Amino acid sequence: MPKISKTTRMGLRMMMGKGALPGKGLGRHLQREVQVPMLKEMRDHFGLGFKPDARQKIKEIEKKQERRRARLNGEEAQWE
């Protein structure tokens, strides 16, 4: 289990002090259950806001397939 940071712990203490209840929402009428935001896995190697054209997408797919093939065969993947 990951260790809770000091900042998170302080935020939790503040929320509990204001009357927040574990498992309840933060709205006026305690609506909506609190959910932790999850990180999305980066599927490609393009930058934020970059729109690749068809040729670049195909090249990226071929690279992924090559890496996958190497991993399945027990070989070392080549880096560029």
HTML snippet that shows the backbone in 3Dmol.js (N, CA, C, O; Angstrom):
<script src="https://3Dmol.org/build/3Dmol-min.js"></script>
<div id="view" style="width:600px;height:400px;position:relative"></div>
<script>
const pdb = `
ATOM      1  N   MET A   1       0.848  -1.173   0.000  1.00  0.00           N
ATOM      2  CA  MET A   1       0.000   0.000   0.000  1.00  0.00           C
ATOM      3  C   MET A   1       0.896   1.238   0.000  1.00  0.00           C
ATOM      4  O   MET A   1       1.818   1.328   0.810  1.00  0.00           O
ATOM      5  N   PRO A   2       0.636   2.197  -0.899  1.00  0.00           N
ATOM      6  CA  PRO A   2       1.490   3.383  -0.976  1.00  0.00           C
ATOM      7  C   PRO A   2       1.347   4.269   0.259  1.00  0.00           C
ATOM      8  O   PRO A   2       0.291   4.321   0.890  1.00  0.00           O
ATOM      9  N   LYS A   3       2.418   4.953   0.581  1.00  0.00           N
ATOM     10  CA  LYS A   3       2.430   5.843   1.736  1.00  0.00           C
ATOM     11  C   LYS A   3       1.706   7.143   1.375  1.00  0.00           C
ATOM     12  O   LYS A   3       1.879   7.673   0.278  1.00  0.00           O
ATOM     13  N   ILE A   4       0.897   7.650   2.304  1.00  0.00           N
ATOM     14  CA  ILE A   4       0.172   8.904   2.086  1.00  0.00           C
ATOM     15  C   ILE A   4       1.125  10.058   2.361  1.00  0.00           C
ATOM     16  O   ILE A   4       1.800  10.083   3.390  1.00  0.00           O
ATOM     17  N   SER A   5       1.178  11.014   1.435  1.00  0.00           N
ATOM     18  CA  SER A   5       2.095  12.143   1.586  1.00  0.00           C
ATOM     19  C   SER A   5       1.608  13.092   2.678  1.00  0.00           C
ATOM     20  O   SER A   5       0.443  13.055   3.076  1.00  0.00           O
ATOM     21  N   LYS A   6       2.512  13.936   3.153  1.00  0.00           N
ATOM     22  CA  LYS A   6       2.171  14.904   4.196  1.00  0.00           C
ATOM     23  C   LYS A   6       1.109  15.881   3.707  1.00  0.00           C
ATOM     24  O   LYS A   6       0.219  16.268   4.463  1.00  0.00           O
ATOM     25  N   THR A   7       1.205  16.274   2.448  1.00  0.00           N
ATOM     26  CA  THR A   7       0.249  17.221   1.880  1.00  0.00           C
ATOM     27  C   THR A   7      -1.152  16.615   1.829  1.00  0.00           C
ATOM     28  O   THR A   7      -2.128  17.275   2.185  1.00  0.00           O
ATOM     29  N   THR A   8      -1.251  15.370   1.389  1.00  0.00           N
ATOM     30  CA  THR A   8      -2.545  14.697   1.328  1.00  0.00           C
ATOM     31  C   THR A   8      -3.123  14.540   2.718  1.00  0.00           C
ATOM     32  O   THR A   8      -4.315  14.756   2.932  1.00  0.00           O
ATOM     33  N   ARG A   9      -2.276  14.165   3.662  1.00  0.00           N
ATOM     34  CA  ARG A   9      -2.716  13.994   5.046  1.00  0.00           C
ATOM     35  C   ARG A   9      -3.259  15.309   5.602  1.00  0.00           C
ATOM     36  O   ARG A   9      -4.287  15.323   6.279  1.00  0.00           O
ATOM     37  N   MET A  10      -2.563  16.422   5.312  1.00  0.00           N
ATOM     38  CA  MET A  10      -3.006  17.730   5.786  1.00  0.00           C
ATOM     39  C   MET A  10      -4.358  18.087   5.156  1.00  0.00           C
ATOM     40  O   MET A  10      -5.246  18.590   5.844  1.00  0.00           O
ATOM     41  N   GLY A  11      -4.515  17.830   3.862  1.00  0.00           N
ATOM     42  CA  GLY A  11      -5.779  18.107   3.188  1.00  0.00           C
ATOM     43  C   GLY A  11      -6.922  17.297   3.772  1.00  0.00           C
ATOM     44  O   GLY A  11      -8.028  17.810   3.945  1.00  0.00           O
ATOM     45  N   LEU A  12      -6.661  16.028   4.076  1.00  0.00           N
ATOM     46  CA  LEU A  12      -7.689  15.184   4.690  1.00  0.00           C
ATOM     47  C   LEU A  12      -8.085  15.712   6.064  1.00  0.00           C
ATOM     48  O   LEU A  12      -9.267  15.734   6.407  1.00  0.00           O
ATOM     49  N   ARG A  13      -7.094  16.140   6.852  1.00  0.00           N
ATOM     50  CA  ARG A  13      -7.388  16.704   8.176  1.00  0.00           C
ATOM     51  C   ARG A  13      -8.259  17.952   8.059  1.00  0.00           C
ATOM     52  O   ARG A  13      -9.198  18.138   8.832  1.00  0.00           O
ATOM     53  N   MET A  14      -7.937  18.809   7.078  1.00  0.00           N
ATOM     54  CA  MET A  14      -8.726  20.028   6.879  1.00  0.00           C
ATOM     55  C   MET A  14     -10.162  19.687   6.503  1.00  0.00           C
ATOM     56  O   MET A  14     -11.104  20.282   7.026  1.00  0.00           O
ATOM     57  N   MET A  15     -10.328  18.726   5.593  1.00  0.00           N
ATOM     58  CA  MET A  15     -11.671  18.347   5.160  1.00  0.00           C
ATOM     59  C   MET A  15     -12.468  17.738   6.305  1.00  0.00           C
ATOM     60  O   MET A  15     -13.658  18.019   6.449  1.00  0.00           O
ATOM     61  N   MET A  16     -11.828  16.912   7.116  1.00  0.00           N
ATOM     62  CA  MET A  16     -12.509  16.312   8.263  1.00  0.00           C
ATOM     63  C   MET A  16     -12.894  17.392   9.274  1.00  0.00           C
ATOM     64  O   MET A  16     -13.946  17.309   9.907  1.00  0.00           O
ATOM     65  N   GLY A  17     -12.046  18.394   9.419  1.00  0.00           N
ATOM     66  CA  GLY A  17     -12.337  19.499  10.331  1.00  0.00           C
ATOM     67  C   GLY A  17     -13.537  20.314   9.879  1.00  0.00           C
ATOM     68  O   GLY A  17     -14.264  20.866  10.705  1.00  0.00           O
ATOM     69  N   LYS A  18     -13.747  20.391   8.565  1.00  0.00           N
ATOM     70  CA  LYS A  18     -14.883  21.144   8.014  1.00  0.00           C
ATOM     71  C   LYS A  18     -16.169  20.318   8.018  1.00  0.00           C
ATOM     72  O   LYS A  18     -17.229  20.819   7.641  1.00  0.00           O
ATOM     73  N   GLY A  19     -16.080  19.063   8.440  1.00  0.00           N
ATOM     74  CA  GLY A  19     -17.287  18.242   8.548  1.00  0.00           C
ATOM     75  C   GLY A  19     -17.465  17.211   7.453  1.00  0.00           C
ATOM     76  O   GLY A  19     -18.531  16.603   7.365  1.00  0.00           O
ATOM     77  N   ALA A  20     -16.467  16.990   6.616  1.00  0.00           N
ATOM     78  CA  ALA A  20     -16.575  15.980   5.561  1.00  0.00           C
ATOM     79  C   ALA A  20     -16.573  14.592   6.188  1.00  0.00           C
ATOM     80  O   ALA A  20     -15.859  14.345   7.160  1.00  0.00           O
ATOM     81  N   LEU A  21     -17.364  13.699   5.636  1.00  0.00           N
ATOM     82  CA  LEU A  21     -17.447  12.337   6.145  1.00  0.00           C
ATOM     83  C   LEU A  21     -16.828  11.379   5.130  1.00  0.00           C
ATOM     84  O   LEU A  21     -17.014  11.559   3.927  1.00  0.00           O
ATOM     85  N   PRO A  22     -16.094  10.361   5.595  1.00  0.00           N
ATOM     86  CA  PRO A  22     -15.493   9.400   4.669  1.00  0.00           C
ATOM     87  C   PRO A  22     -16.571   8.672   3.862  1.00  0.00           C
ATOM     88  O   PRO A  22     -17.562   8.205   4.424  1.00  0.00           O
ATOM     89  N   GLY A  23     -16.376   8.579   2.552  1.00  0.00           N
ATOM     90  CA  GLY A  23     -17.307   7.872   1.680  1.00  0.00           C
ATOM     91  C   GLY A  23     -18.495   8.700   1.234  1.00  0.00           C
ATOM     92  O   GLY A  23     -19.309   8.230   0.439  1.00  0.00           O
ATOM     93  N   LYS A  24     -18.612   9.928   1.732  1.00  0.00           N
ATOM     94  CA  LYS A  24     -19.719  10.802   1.340  1.00  0.00           C
ATOM     95  C   LYS A  24     -19.205  11.856   0.377  1.00  0.00           C
ATOM     96  O   LYS A  24     -18.001  12.100   0.298  1.00  0.00           O
ATOM     97  N   GLY A  25     -20.112  12.475  -0.349  1.00  0.00           N
ATOM     98  CA  GLY A  25     -19.738  13.503  -1.302  1.00  0.00           C
ATOM     99  C   GLY A  25     -19.409  14.817  -0.622  1.00  0.00           C
ATOM    100  O   GLY A  25     -19.539  14.952   0.595  1.00  0.00           O
ATOM    101  N   LEU A  26     -18.979  15.786  -1.421  1.00  0.00           N
ATOM    102  CA  LEU A  26     -18.576  17.081  -0.883  1.00  0.00           C
ATOM    103  C   LEU A  26     -19.589  18.176  -1.186  1.00  0.00           C
ATOM    104  O   LEU A  26     -19.351  19.335  -0.847  1.00  0.00           O
ATOM    105  N   GLY A  27     -20.702  17.842  -1.811  1.00  0.00           N
ATOM    106  CA  GLY A  27     -21.706  18.847  -2.149  1.00  0.00           C
ATOM    107  C   GLY A  27     -22.496  19.303  -0.931  1.00  0.00           C
ATOM    108  O   GLY A  27     -22.291  18.812   0.178  1.00  0.00           O
ATOM    109  N   ARG A  28     -23.395  20.243  -1.152  1.00  0.00           N
ATOM    110  CA  ARG A  28     -24.202  20.801  -0.077  1.00  0.00           C
ATOM    111  C   ARG A  28     -25.044  19.727   0.614  1.00  0.00           C
ATOM    112  O   ARG A  28     -25.232  19.765   1.830  1.00  0.00           O
ATOM    113  N   HIS A  29     -25.541  18.784  -0.158  1.00  0.00           N
ATOM    114  CA  HIS A  29     -26.382  17.721   0.385  1.00  0.00           C
ATOM    115  C   HIS A  29     -25.647  16.377   0.372  1.00  0.00           C
ATOM    116  O   HIS A  29     -26.280  15.322   0.322  1.00  0.00           O
ATOM    117  N   LEU A  30     -24.338  16.418   0.415  1.00  0.00           N
ATOM    118  CA  LEU A  30     -23.467  15.225   0.415  1.00  0.00           C
ATOM    119  C   LEU A  30     -23.740  14.313  -0.780  1.00  0.00           C
ATOM    120  O   LEU A  30     -23.632  13.092  -0.670  1.00  0.00           O
ATOM    121  N   GLN A  31     -24.095  14.910  -1.924  1.00  0.00           N
ATOM    122  CA  GLN A  31     -24.361  14.124  -3.115  1.00  0.00           C
ATOM    123  C   GLN A  31     -23.048  13.715  -3.778  1.00  0.00           C
ATOM    124  O   GLN A  31     -21.992  14.289  -3.509  1.00  0.00           O
ATOM    125  N   ARG A  32     -23.134  12.745  -4.619  1.00  0.00           N
ATOM    126  CA  ARG A  32     -22.010  12.202  -5.393  1.00  0.00           C
ATOM    127  C   ARG A  32     -20.916  11.627  -4.498  1.00  0.00           C
ATOM    128  O   ARG A  32     -20.375  12.301  -3.622  1.00  0.00           O
ATOM    129  N   GLU A  33     -20.622  10.391  -4.745  1.00  0.00           N
ATOM    130  CA  GLU A  33     -19.556   9.732  -4.015  1.00  0.00           C
ATOM    131  C   GLU A  33     -18.208  10.246  -4.509  1.00  0.00           C
ATOM    132  O   GLU A  33     -18.037  10.528  -5.695  1.00  0.00           O
ATOM    133  N   VAL A  34     -17.273  10.363  -3.609  1.00  0.00           N
ATOM    134  CA  VAL A  34     -15.945  10.864  -3.963  1.00  0.00           C
ATOM    135  C   VAL A  34     -15.184   9.762  -4.692  1.00  0.00           C
ATOM    136  O   VAL A  34     -15.087   8.640  -4.196  1.00  0.00           O
ATOM    137  N   GLN A  35     -14.641  10.079  -5.874  1.00  0.00           N
ATOM    138  CA  GLN A  35     -13.856   9.116  -6.636  1.00  0.00           C
ATOM    139  C   GLN A  35     -12.478   9.699  -6.909  1.00  0.00           C
ATOM    140  O   GLN A  35     -12.341  10.879  -7.228  1.00  0.00           O
ATOM    141  N   VAL A  36     -11.484   8.872  -6.782  1.00  0.00           N
ATOM    142  CA  VAL A  36     -10.112   9.294  -7.025  1.00  0.00           C
ATOM    143  C   VAL A  36      -9.865   9.323  -8.529  1.00  0.00           C
ATOM    144  O   VAL A  36     -10.172   8.344  -9.210  1.00  0.00           O
ATOM    145  N   PRO A  37      -9.320  10.416  -9.072  1.00  0.00           N
ATOM    146  CA  PRO A  37      -9.020  10.447 -10.508  1.00  0.00           C
ATOM    147  C   PRO A  37      -7.899   9.467 -10.839  1.00  0.00           C
ATOM    148  O   PRO A  37      -6.905   9.382 -10.117  1.00  0.00           O
ATOM    149  N   MET A  38      -8.063   8.730 -11.930  1.00  0.00           N
ATOM    150  CA  MET A  38      -7.067   7.748 -12.342  1.00  0.00           C
ATOM    151  C   MET A  38      -6.263   8.302 -13.514  1.00  0.00           C
ATOM    152  O   MET A  38      -6.793   9.021 -14.361  1.00  0.00           O
ATOM    153  N   LEU A  39      -4.991   7.963 -13.551  1.00  0.00           N
ATOM    154  CA  LEU A  39      -4.132   8.389 -14.644  1.00  0.00           C
ATOM    155  C   LEU A  39      -4.398   7.529 -15.870  1.00  0.00           C
ATOM    156  O   LEU A  39      -4.634   6.326 -15.757  1.00  0.00           O
ATOM    157  N   LYS A  40      -4.356   8.152 -17.037  1.00  0.00           N
ATOM    158  CA  LYS A  40      -4.530   7.419 -18.280  1.00  0.00           C
ATOM    159  C   LYS A  40      -3.163   7.004 -18.808  1.00  0.00           C
ATOM    160  O   LYS A  40      -2.194   7.759 -18.730  1.00  0.00           O
ATOM    161  N   GLU A  41      -3.105   5.799 -19.343  1.00  0.00           N
ATOM    162  CA  GLU A  41      -1.858   5.322 -19.930  1.00  0.00           C
ATOM    163  C   GLU A  41      -1.657   6.021 -21.270  1.00  0.00           C
ATOM    164  O   GLU A  41      -2.597   6.154 -22.053  1.00  0.00           O
ATOM    165  N   MET A  42      -0.446   6.462 -21.529  1.00  0.00           N
ATOM    166  CA  MET A  42      -0.164   7.133 -22.794  1.00  0.00           C
ATOM    167  C   MET A  42      -0.037   6.071 -23.881  1.00  0.00           C
ATOM    168  O   MET A  42       0.854   5.223 -23.827  1.00  0.00           O
ATOM    169  N   ARG A  43      -0.918   6.121 -24.852  1.00  0.00           N
ATOM    170  CA  ARG A  43      -0.968   5.097 -25.896  1.00  0.00           C
ATOM    171  C   ARG A  43       0.020   5.353 -27.027  1.00  0.00           C
ATOM    172  O   ARG A  43       0.423   4.416 -27.716  1.00  0.00           O
ATOM    173  N   ASP A  44       0.408   6.578 -27.224  1.00  0.00           N
ATOM    174  CA  ASP A  44       1.326   6.881 -28.314  1.00  0.00           C
ATOM    175  C   ASP A  44       2.440   7.791 -27.793  1.00  0.00           C
ATOM    176  O   ASP A  44       2.445   8.176 -26.624  1.00  0.00           O
ATOM    177  N   HIS A  45       3.351   8.117 -28.649  1.00  0.00           N
ATOM    178  CA  HIS A  45       4.493   8.934 -28.245  1.00  0.00           C
ATOM    179  C   HIS A  45       4.426  10.316 -28.865  1.00  0.00           C
ATOM    180  O   HIS A  45       5.458  10.925 -29.148  1.00  0.00           O
ATOM    181  N   PHE A  46       3.225  10.809 -29.076  1.00  0.00           N
ATOM    182  CA  PHE A  46       3.055  12.147 -29.619  1.00  0.00           C
ATOM    183  C   PHE A  46       2.840  13.111 -28.463  1.00  0.00           C
ATOM    184  O   PHE A  46       2.370  12.714 -27.397  1.00  0.00           O
ATOM    185  N   GLY A  47       3.179  14.365 -28.672  1.00  0.00           N
ATOM    186  CA  GLY A  47       3.046  15.361 -27.620  1.00  0.00           C
ATOM    187  C   GLY A  47       1.617  15.828 -27.418  1.00  0.00           C
ATOM    188  O   GLY A  47       0.728  15.520 -28.212  1.00  0.00           O
ATOM    189  N   LEU A  48       1.413  16.566 -26.356  1.00  0.00           N
ATOM    190  CA  LEU A  48       0.105  17.086 -26.001  1.00  0.00           C
ATOM    191  C   LEU A  48      -0.395  18.048 -27.078  1.00  0.00           C
ATOM    192  O   LEU A  48       0.292  19.013 -27.412  1.00  0.00           O
ATOM    193  N   GLY A  49      -1.568  17.796 -27.615  1.00  0.00           N
ATOM    194  CA  GLY A  49      -2.162  18.666 -28.614  1.00  0.00           C
ATOM    195  C   GLY A  49      -1.684  18.417 -30.035  1.00  0.00           C
ATOM    196  O   GLY A  49      -2.182  19.049 -30.967  1.00  0.00           O
ATOM    197  N   PHE A  50      -0.730  17.511 -30.224  1.00  0.00           N
ATOM    198  CA  PHE A  50      -0.203  17.224 -31.560  1.00  0.00           C
ATOM    199  C   PHE A  50      -1.165  16.308 -32.300  1.00  0.00           C
ATOM    200  O   PHE A  50      -1.606  15.298 -31.753  1.00  0.00           O
ATOM    201  N   LYS A  51      -1.489  16.649 -33.525  1.00  0.00           N
ATOM    202  CA  LYS A  51      -2.379  15.840 -34.359  1.00  0.00           C
ATOM    203  C   LYS A  51      -1.552  15.176 -35.463  1.00  0.00           C
ATOM    204  O   LYS A  51      -1.228  15.825 -36.457  1.00  0.00           O
ATOM    205  N   PRO A  52      -1.204  13.887 -35.305  1.00  0.00           N
ATOM    206  CA  PRO A  52      -0.392  13.221 -36.320  1.00  0.00           C
ATOM    207  C   PRO A  52      -1.195  12.946 -37.591  1.00  0.00           C
ATOM    208  O   PRO A  52      -2.405  12.723 -37.542  1.00  0.00           O
ATOM    209  N   ASP A  53      -0.501  12.965 -38.727  1.00  0.00           N
ATOM    210  CA  ASP A  53      -1.174  12.621 -39.976  1.00  0.00           C
ATOM    211  C   ASP A  53      -1.147  11.096 -40.145  1.00  0.00           C
ATOM    212  O   ASP A  53      -0.592  10.388 -39.305  1.00  0.00           O
ATOM    213  N   ALA A  54      -1.738  10.600 -41.216  1.00  0.00           N
ATOM    214  CA  ALA A  54      -1.885   9.160 -41.425  1.00  0.00           C
ATOM    215  C   ALA A  54      -0.531   8.450 -41.473  1.00  0.00           C
ATOM    216  O   ALA A  54      -0.385   7.361 -40.918  1.00  0.00           O
ATOM    217  N   ARG A  55       0.455   9.056 -42.131  1.00  0.00           N
ATOM    218  CA  ARG A  55       1.776   8.437 -42.266  1.00  0.00           C
ATOM    219  C   ARG A  55       2.439   8.274 -40.891  1.00  0.00           C
ATOM    220  O   ARG A  55       3.045   7.241 -40.605  1.00  0.00           O
ATOM    221  N   GLN A  56       2.318   9.296 -40.054  1.00  0.00           N
ATOM    222  CA  GLN A  56       2.921   9.234 -38.724  1.00  0.00           C
ATOM    223  C   GLN A  56       2.227   8.190 -37.848  1.00  0.00           C
ATOM    224  O   GLN A  56       2.885   7.498 -37.071  1.00  0.00           O
ATOM    225  N   LYS A  57       0.909   8.074 -37.969  1.00  0.00           N
ATOM    226  CA  LYS A  57       0.175   7.066 -37.205  1.00  0.00           C
ATOM    227  C   LYS A  57       0.609   5.663 -37.606  1.00  0.00           C
ATOM    228  O   LYS A  57       0.817   4.802 -36.751  1.00  0.00           O
ATOM    229  N   ILE A  58       0.745   5.434 -38.918  1.00  0.00           N
ATOM    230  CA  ILE A  58       1.156   4.120 -39.416  1.00  0.00           C
ATOM    231  C   ILE A  58       2.556   3.779 -38.921  1.00  0.00           C
ATOM    232  O   ILE A  58       2.814   2.647 -38.513  1.00  0.00           O
ATOM    233  N   LYS A  59       3.460   4.756 -38.956  1.00  0.00           N
ATOM    234  CA  LYS A  59       4.827   4.530 -38.495  1.00  0.00           C
ATOM    235  C   LYS A  59       4.838   4.170 -37.006  1.00  0.00           C
ATOM    236  O   LYS A  59       5.591   3.288 -36.592  1.00  0.00           O
ATOM    237  N   GLU A  60       4.019   4.836 -36.207  1.00  0.00           N
ATOM    238  CA  GLU A  60       3.939   4.553 -34.774  1.00  0.00           C
ATOM    239  C   GLU A  60       3.384   3.153 -34.523  1.00  0.00           C
ATOM    240  O   GLU A  60       3.862   2.447 -33.635  1.00  0.00           O
ATOM    241  N   ILE A  61       2.380   2.748 -35.299  1.00  0.00           N
ATOM    242  CA  ILE A  61       1.804   1.410 -35.166  1.00  0.00           C
ATOM    243  C   ILE A  61       2.844   0.351 -35.503  1.00  0.00           C
ATOM    244  O   ILE A  61       2.937  -0.666 -34.815  1.00  0.00           O
ATOM    245  N   GLU A  62       3.630   0.578 -36.561  1.00  0.00           N
ATOM    246  CA  GLU A  62       4.678  -0.378 -36.940  1.00  0.00           C
ATOM    247  C   GLU A  62       5.733  -0.499 -35.845  1.00  0.00           C
ATOM    248  O   GLU A  62       6.210  -1.598 -35.563  1.00  0.00           O
ATOM    249  N   LYS A  63       6.101   0.624 -35.225  1.00  0.00           N
ATOM    250  CA  LYS A  63       7.074   0.586 -34.126  1.00  0.00           C
ATOM    251  C   LYS A  63       6.546  -0.245 -32.960  1.00  0.00           C
ATOM    252  O   LYS A  63       7.274  -1.052 -32.383  1.00  0.00           O
ATOM    253  N   LYS A  64       5.271  -0.040 -32.620  1.00  0.00           N
ATOM    254  CA  LYS A  64       4.668  -0.789 -31.515  1.00  0.00           C
ATOM    255  C   LYS A  64       4.645  -2.282 -31.822  1.00  0.00           C
ATOM    256  O   LYS A  64       4.939  -3.104 -30.955  1.00  0.00           O
ATOM    257  N   GLN A  65       4.294  -2.631 -33.069  1.00  0.00           N
ATOM    258  CA  GLN A  65       4.253  -4.037 -33.453  1.00  0.00           C
ATOM    259  C   GLN A  65       5.638  -4.665 -33.371  1.00  0.00           C
ATOM    260  O   GLN A  65       5.778  -5.805 -32.929  1.00  0.00           O
ATOM    261  N   GLU A  66       6.658  -3.927 -33.793  1.00  0.00           N
ATOM    262  CA  GLU A  66       8.031  -4.432 -33.744  1.00  0.00           C
ATOM    263  C   GLU A  66       8.477  -4.661 -32.296  1.00  0.00           C
ATOM    264  O   GLU A  66       9.088  -5.681 -31.980  1.00  0.00           O
ATOM    265  N   ARG A  67       8.163  -3.700 -31.426  1.00  0.00           N
ATOM    266  CA  ARG A  67       8.515  -3.856 -30.007  1.00  0.00           C
ATOM    267  C   ARG A  67       7.791  -5.050 -29.393  1.00  0.00           C
ATOM    268  O   ARG A  67       8.370  -5.808 -28.615  1.00  0.00           O
ATOM    269  N   ARG A  68       6.517  -5.205 -29.753  1.00  0.00           N
ATOM    270  CA  ARG A  68       5.727  -6.317 -29.225  1.00  0.00           C
ATOM    271  C   ARG A  68       6.296  -7.649 -29.692  1.00  0.00           C
ATOM    272  O   ARG A  68       6.405  -8.591 -28.907  1.00  0.00           O
ATOM    273  N   ARG A  69       6.665  -7.729 -30.994  1.00  0.00           N
ATOM    274  CA  ARG A  69       7.267  -8.949 -31.536  1.00  0.00           C
ATOM    275  C   ARG A  69       8.560  -9.293 -30.808  1.00  0.00           C
ATOM    276  O   ARG A  69       8.800 -10.449 -30.459  1.00  0.00           O
ATOM    277  N   ALA A  70       9.386  -8.281 -30.583  1.00  0.00           N
ATOM    278  CA  ALA A  70      10.663  -8.502 -29.901  1.00  0.00           C
ATOM    279  C   ALA A  70      10.426  -8.998 -28.474  1.00  0.00           C
ATOM    280  O   ALA A  70      11.118  -9.899 -28.001  1.00  0.00           O
ATOM    281  N   ARG A  71       9.453  -8.407 -27.797  1.00  0.00           N
ATOM    282  CA  ARG A  71       9.164  -8.806 -26.423  1.00  0.00           C
ATOM    283  C   ARG A  71       8.661 -10.246 -26.373  1.00  0.00           C
ATOM    284  O   ARG A  71       9.042 -10.998 -25.476  1.00  0.00           O
ATOM    285  N   LEU A  72       7.805 -10.644 -27.329  1.00  0.00           N
ATOM    286  CA  LEU A  72       7.276 -12.003 -27.354  1.00  0.00           C
ATOM    287  C   LEU A  72       8.354 -13.031 -27.681  1.00  0.00           C
ATOM    288  O   LEU A  72       8.310 -14.154 -27.178  1.00  0.00           O
ATOM    289  N   ASN A  73       9.316 -12.659 -28.514  1.00  0.00           N
ATOM    290  CA  ASN A  73      10.396 -13.573 -28.885  1.00  0.00           C
ATOM    291  C   ASN A  73      11.536 -13.574 -27.876  1.00  0.00           C
ATOM    292  O   ASN A  73      12.488 -14.341 -28.020  1.00  0.00           O
ATOM    293  N   GLY A  74      11.451 -12.732 -26.868  1.00  0.00           N
ATOM    294  CA  GLY A  74      12.490 -12.676 -25.852  1.00  0.00           C
ATOM    295  C   GLY A  74      13.706 -11.882 -26.277  1.00  0.00           C
ATOM    296  O   GLY A  74      14.738 -11.928 -25.608  1.00  0.00           O
ATOM    297  N   GLU A  75      13.605 -11.162 -27.367  1.00  0.00           N
ATOM    298  CA  GLU A  75      14.717 -10.339 -27.837  1.00  0.00           C
ATOM    299  C   GLU A  75      14.650  -8.970 -27.176  1.00  0.00           C
ATOM    300  O   GLU A  75      13.664  -8.621 -26.526  1.00  0.00           O
ATOM    301  N   GLU A  76      15.706  -8.215 -27.355  1.00  0.00           N
ATOM    302  CA  GLU A  76      15.723  -6.866 -26.803  1.00  0.00           C
ATOM    303  C   GLU A  76      15.183  -5.896 -27.850  1.00  0.00           C
ATOM    304  O   GLU A  76      15.572  -5.949 -29.016  1.00  0.00           O
ATOM    305  N   ALA A  77      14.292  -5.017 -27.427  1.00  0.00           N
ATOM    306  CA  ALA A  77      13.702  -4.038 -28.345  1.00  0.00           C
ATOM    307  C   ALA A  77      14.726  -2.970 -28.686  1.00  0.00           C
ATOM    308  O   ALA A  77      15.513  -2.558 -27.833  1.00  0.00           O
ATOM    309  N   GLN A  78      14.714  -2.525 -29.937  1.00  0.00           N
ATOM    310  CA  GLN A  78      15.645  -1.483 -30.371  1.00  0.00           C
ATOM    311  C   GLN A  78      15.055  -0.116 -30.086  1.00  0.00           C
ATOM    312  O   GLN A  78      13.864   0.115 -30.293  1.00  0.00           O
ATOM    313  N   TRP A  79      15.897   0.786 -29.609  1.00  0.00           N
ATOM    314  CA  TRP A  79      15.465   2.153 -29.305  1.00  0.00           C
ATOM    315  C   TRP A  79      15.968   3.094 -30.378  1.00  0.00           C
ATOM    316  O   TRP A  79      17.040   2.893 -30.948  1.00  0.00           O
ATOM    317  N   GLU A  80      15.194   4.109 -30.643  1.00  0.00           N
ATOM    318  CA  GLU A  80      15.607   5.107 -31.630  1.00  0.00           C
ATOM    319  C   GLU A  80      15.905   6.411 -30.961  1.00  0.00           C
ATOM    320  O   GLU A  80      16.270   7.379 -31.628  1.00  0.00           O
TER     321      GLU A  80
END
`;
const viewer = $3Dmol.createViewer("view");
viewer.addModel(pdb, "pdb");
viewer.setStyle({}, {cartoon: {color: "spectrum"}});
viewer.zoomTo();
viewer.render();
</script>
